[in-house]
Every structure is written in structure tokens, then in C-alpha cells.
Amino acid sequence: MTTNLEIEYKTLLSLDEYDRLKKYFSHVTPIRQTNHYMDSPDLIMRSNRLALRIRTFDNDAEMTLKVPQAIGNIEHNAALTLEEAHGMLESKKINDNLPQISDILSILKERGIDYRKITVLGSLTTIRQEMETDIGLMALDKNTYFDACDYELELEVQDSVKGKKDFKKFLIDKNVEFRYAKSKVVRFLKMLDNKTKN
């Protein structure tokens, strides 16, 4: 398992802004990734301000637990094979026989969360173009989940104060309006809630 501190700034984009920024990323090959969000039916993870997902790519996968910090999130990542990931996604249960996720399960136990109650709530697929820039790791995303589609720009940084300034300047330089973007999992859960109410 690996851990890292994630500090990122993001904005939602209009389709026009997304299309314009795509030119800036034109040399970057898009990758497809799908986040499969996991929680209990009563959202015990969300109520503890935690997020758990399995992310699948074309050839591999990973499980990530995000734990909020004063600034950013600590991400606990465990590498999975596609077979291991699909096994959990099909059963909609966490496979506690996988040694690489034992640390993630330990963190959940420490917080009083019974991982056996956690299931797969649904998926969000992102077409991502990502590149290192002189201000940080930048990602241009097109996200689809349920019947929704949105666009966003993310900047992952080391220094929160400088990163915020750099991100604002980049948006001004590219004539992009800042629109507050909740995390993908929060947007997904809101859509899920709307679906279950209708």
C-alpha cells in the first residue's frame, strides 16, 4: 500500500471551456478510468467523511481510501489486478482475503466501520488528459455517471497557498470562469440520492 497527501484545486467547466482547454492538452493521450464508489447503504463512510473507491483502468486497478486532513486528503492506495477488482465489483463486497488491502481494512476497523456492510453504490467514468505543468499536475476530465455528464479541471499541488494562487492565475490567463466543484464522489452521491427519490 502507498500513501500520499493530495492537495488539489478544481473548477467545473462549461462545454465551451472544456473544448478550448482540450487544445492545451492536445498532445496528451486520453485515458479512461472508472471510479466504483463503495459505502454502506446508510452511507457510514460519508458520515465519517471518508471515501472508498475501486478505480479500474484498461489493464489494472486500485483501491483508494481518502481520509481528510486539515489541508487536503491522505490517500491510501492498494494495487489490484483487474481480476481482483472485478471480483469485488461483481460480488459488491470487499474481499478481505487480499493482503494488499489489509491496511485499508485496519483503518476502517479503527474508525468503527464494519467493512462487511460496505457495497458498491455505482460508477463514474472519466476520460482524463493529465500532464505535469510548471504549476503542478493538471488533469482535464469529462465525467459521465447515471445520465449526467460534467467537465472539470484539476490541479494537484505540493504547496496549498502557492497552488491556489497559480490555479487562479491559470484560469484568468485561459479565460476560464471559476465554478466551485464538489468532489466527484459528492456529485455522484447527490445524483444517486436524486435517482432514489424519483
C-alpha positions in Angstrom: 0.0 0.0 0.0 1.2 3.5 -0.7 0.1 6.8 0.9 0.2 10.3 -0.3 -1.1 13.7 0.6 -3.4 15.0 -2.1 -3.8 18.8 -2.3 -5.9 19.8 -5.3 -7.8 22.7 -6.7 -10.6 22.2 -9.2 -13.2 24.0 -11.2 -16.2 22.8 -13.1 -16.1 23.8 -16.8 -18.6 24.7 -19.4 -18.5 22.6 -22.6 -17.0 25.6 -24.5 -14.2 25.9 -21.8 -13.6 22.2 -21.9 -13.3 22.2 -25.7 -10.9 25.2 -25.6 -8.7 23.6 -22.9 -8.5 20.4 -24.9 -6.3 22.3 -27.3 -3.9 22.9 -24.4 -3.9 19.2 -23.8 -3.8 18.1 -27.5 -0.5 16.3 -27.2 -1.8 14.2 -24.3 -3.4 10.8 -25.0 -6.7 10.5 -23.1 -7.1 7.6 -20.6 -10.3 6.1 -19.5 -10.8 5.3 -15.8 -13.9 4.3 -13.8 -14.4 5.0 -10.2 -16.6 2.5 -8.5 -17.8 4.1 -5.2 -18.2 2.0 -2.1 -20.2 2.7 1.0 -22.8 1.1 3.2 -26.5 1.6 2.2 -26.8 4.1 5.1 -23.6 5.9 3.9 -21.5 5.2 7.0 -18.3 6.2 5.1 -19.8 9.5 4.1 -20.9 10.3 7.6 -17.3 9.7 8.8 -16.1 12.0 6.0 -14.3 9.1 4.3 -14.4 8.0 0.7 -13.6 4.5 -0.6 -13.4 3.5 -4.3 -12.1 0.9 -6.7 -10.7 2.6 -9.8 -10.3 0.5 -12.9 -8.1 1.2 -15.9 -7.7 -0.8 -19.1 -5.0 -3.1 -17.6 -5.1 -2.8 -13.9 -7.0 -1.3 -10.9 -6.5 0.1 -7.4 -8.5 0.6 -4.2 -8.2 4.0 -2.6 -9.3 5.2 0.8 -9.4 9.0 1.2 -9.0 10.4 4.7 -9.5 14.2 5.1 -6.7 16.3 6.7 -6.6 20.0 7.8 -5.3 20.6 4.2 -6.1 18.0 1.5 -6.6 14.3 1.9 -4.4 11.4 2.8 -4.9 8.7 0.1 -4.2 5.1 1.0 -3.8 3.2 -2.3 -3.6 -0.6 -2.9 -2.8 -2.0 -6.3 -5.3 -4.6 -7.6 -5.4 -6.8 -10.7 -8.4 -6.4 -12.9 -9.5 -9.9 -11.8 -9.3 -8.9 -8.1 -11.2 -5.7 -8.8 -13.9 -7.3 -10.9 -14.4 -10.0 -8.3 -15.3 -7.4 -5.7 -17.4 -5.3 -8.2 -19.4 -8.4 -9.2 -20.0 -9.6 -5.6 -20.4 -6.0 -4.4 -18.4 -7.0 -1.4 -14.8 -6.3 -0.1 -12.6 -9.3 -0.4 -10.8 -9.4 2.9 -8.6 -12.3 1.6 -6.5 -9.8 -0.4 -3.4 -9.0 1.6 -2.7 -5.7 -0.1 -5.9 -4.1 1.2 -5.4 -5.2 4.9 -4.1 -1.8 5.9 -7.2 -0.1 4.4 -9.4 -2.5 6.3 -7.4 -1.8 9.5 -8.1 1.9 9.2 -11.8 1.3 8.7 -11.8 -1.0 11.8 -10.0 1.6 13.9 -12.8 4.0 13.0 -15.5 1.5 14.0 -16.6 0.9 10.4 -17.7 -2.7 9.6 -16.4 -3.3 6.1 -18.7 -6.2 5.7 -21.6 -3.8 5.3 -19.9 -1.9 2.5 -21.1 -2.4 -1.0 -20.7 -0.9 -4.5 -23.1 2.0 -5.0 -22.3 2.7 -8.6 -19.8 4.1 -11.0 -18.5 7.3 -12.6 -16.3 7.1 -15.7 -13.8 9.7 -16.6 -12.0 10.4 -19.8 -8.8 12.1 -18.5 -6.0 14.0 -20.1 -3.3 14.6 -17.5 0.1 16.3 -17.7 2.8 17.8 -15.5 3.0 21.6 -15.8 5.2 24.1 -14.1 2.5 24.8 -11.5 1.6 21.1 -10.8 -0.1 18.0 -12.1 -3.1 19.1 -14.2 -6.0 17.0 -15.3 -8.8 17.7 -17.8 -11.8 15.5 -17.1 -15.0 14.5 -18.8 -17.2 12.6 -16.3 -20.2 10.5 -17.0 -22.4 9.0 -14.3 -26.1 7.9 -14.5 -27.4 10.2 -17.2 -25.2 13.1 -16.2 -22.1 14.5 -17.9 -19.8 17.2 -16.5 -16.4 18.7 -17.2 -13.7 19.8 -14.8 -10.1 20.9 -14.5 -8.0 19.8 -11.5 -4.6 20.9 -10.4 -2.7 18.8 -7.8 0.0 20.7 -5.9 2.5 20.4 -3.1 2.0 23.9 -1.6 -1.6 24.8 -0.9 -1.1 28.6 -0.8 1.1 28.9 -3.9 -1.1 26.3 -5.7 -4.2 28.3 -5.1 -2.6 31.4 -6.5 -1.2 29.6 -9.5 -4.5 27.9 -10.3 -6.4 31.3 -10.2 -3.8 32.8 -12.5 -4.0 29.9 -14.9 -7.9 30.3 -15.1 -7.6 34.0 -15.7 -4.9 33.5 -18.4 -7.1 30.9 -20.2 -10.3 32.9 -19.7 -12.0 30.2 -17.7 -14.6 31.1 -15.1 -14.1 29.6 -11.6 -17.0 27.4 -10.6 -16.8 25.6 -7.3 -16.6 21.9 -7.8 -17.5 19.4 -5.1 -15.6 16.1 -5.3 -16.6 13.5 -7.8 -17.9 11.2 -5.1 -20.1 14.0 -3.6 -21.5 14.8 -7.1 -22.1 11.1 -7.7 -23.9 10.6 -4.3 -26.1 13.7 -5.0 -27.2 12.2 -8.3 -27.7 8.8 -6.6 -29.9 10.4 -4.0 -32.0 12.2 -6.7 -32.4 8.8 -8.5 -33.6 7.0 -5.4 -36.1 9.8 -4.6 -37.7 9.7 -8.1 
